[in-house]
Amino acid sequence: MNYLKKLAKIIGLFLALAMAVAVIIFGYYFIQALRQQNLKAEVMIKNQQYQVEMVKTPIKMAEGLSGRNELATNSGMLFVYDDKQKRDFWMNKMNFDLDIIFIDDSRVVDFVTLKKPESSNKIPKYTNLKPANFVLEIPAGEAKKLGLKIGDMVEINQSQ
């Protein structure tokens, strides 16, 4: 009988410890996810600075700027990838036109202006020509104003 009480206490302590470890691990990953939701960066292209939201998670990347009504002047969204490859970008649920700039480390490798969809049946899509690990979305017309060219340098500074 005494043995069973001791065993029950040990099992109870073990379960409490396991739950505490699980809470700590869950809390760590939850905080990491929250941090990735509001990442900011500064991007400099041809002496023009952009304050951008930085997205790294598949969910945030799929959402992108969809559903928003506009982008403020000198702002945008920077998609950060762990690898370099061709990327598909589309204008699903977009309410304004965009310049999309594909960047390999710190050089422009491709860019395009995409128009907002005329209908849900005709959603503009573009795949870059050369591999990229960053993609910058800024208001349409900015690339032309900057005189952007393939090979131009891009400086990315995370501000968080």
N, C-alpha and C positions, 0 to 999 in steps of 0.2 A: 504493500500500500504506500509506504513512504517513498519507495522507488518510483511509483507511478506519479506521485506529486512532483518529485524532482524532475522527472522526464517532461511532465506537462509544463513546468516552469521554463525548462530549457527550450522546449519547442515554442512556447509563447515569446520568449526573448528573441529567439531566432527569427520568428515571423515579424516581430516589431522592428528588428534591425533590417530585415529585408525590405519592409515597407518604407523605412526611413531612407534607405539607399535608393529605392525606386522614386521617391519624391524628389530627392536631390538630383537624380539623373533627369527626370522629367522637367524639373525647374530649369536646369542648365539648358536643355534643348529649347524650351519655351522662350527663355530670354534670348537665345541666339536667333530664333525665328523673329522675335520682335525687333531685334536690332537690324535684321535684313529688310524689314519692311520700310524703314525710313532712312535709308542710306543716301547721303548727298555727296556730290563731287563738283569740282570746277573743271571745265574743259576749255582749253585755249586753242583756237584755230585762227591762224593768220592775224594775230593780235586782237582777236575778238573773244571775250570771255563769256561762257555760258554757265549758269547755275543749273545743275541737272539733278534729277532723281536718278539714283543708281539701282538697277534691279539685277538680282542674281538667281532668284528662285524660278523654277518652271512656271509656277502659278502666276507670279508677278509678271513674268515675261509674256505669258499668253494674254494677260489682261492689258499690258502696255498702257497706251493712252486712250483706249476704247472708252466711249461714253462721255468723255470730257468735252467741254464746249470750245476750249481754246488753250493755247499755250501763251504764257506771258512772254514779253520781249526778253531776249537773251536767256531763255530757259529751254529745257528739253528733258529727254530721258535717255540714259545711257544703259545699254544692255551689256552685261559683263559675262563672258563665257570662259570656261576652264580650258577650252581647246580652240583650235583654229580650223574652221571649215566654212563651206558655203552655207548661208542662212536664208531661210524663207521668211519674208515679211509681207504681211497683208494688211489691208485697211478695214478689217471687220469692225463694225459699229463706230467708225471714226466720223467725227463731225467737222473736220477741217483737214486741209492738205498738209503734207509733211515733206521735208527733205530728210532722206535717210542716208546716213554716211557710214560706210563700212570701213573699219579700222583694223589693221594688222599691227599689233603692239602700239606703235606711235605714228603710223603712216596711213594716209587715206589710200585704200585700194579700190574703192568703188563708191559711187553715190547716185542717187536717183530722187526725183520728185514724184510722189504718188498723190493722186487726187482722192478726195473722199468718195465713197461709193455713190453711184447714181441710184442704185437699188440694191436690195439684199441678194439679187441674182447676179450682179456684176460687181464683185469685190476685187479691187486691184490687188495684185500680188507681184512680188519681185524677189528673185534669187540673185545674190551678188555673184560677180564673175570670178573673184579670187577669194581664198579663205580669209576669214576675219575672226578676231576674238573679242572685238568690241563693235557695237552698233549704236550710233547716235541719232536720235530723232530730234529735229529742231523745226521751227516754223518754216513752211514752204517759202522759197525765194531767198533764204539766207545763203545757201551755197552759191547762188548766182551773184548776190551782193558781195560776197567775200572773194569772188573770182576763184573758187575752189578748184583744185586740180588733183588728179591722181598723183600720189607721192608727197603731197603736202604733209607737214608735220602736225601732230596733234599732241597736246600735253594734257594729261589727266591727273588731277590731284583730288584724292578722296579727302573730304573735309570733316569726317566724323572721327 
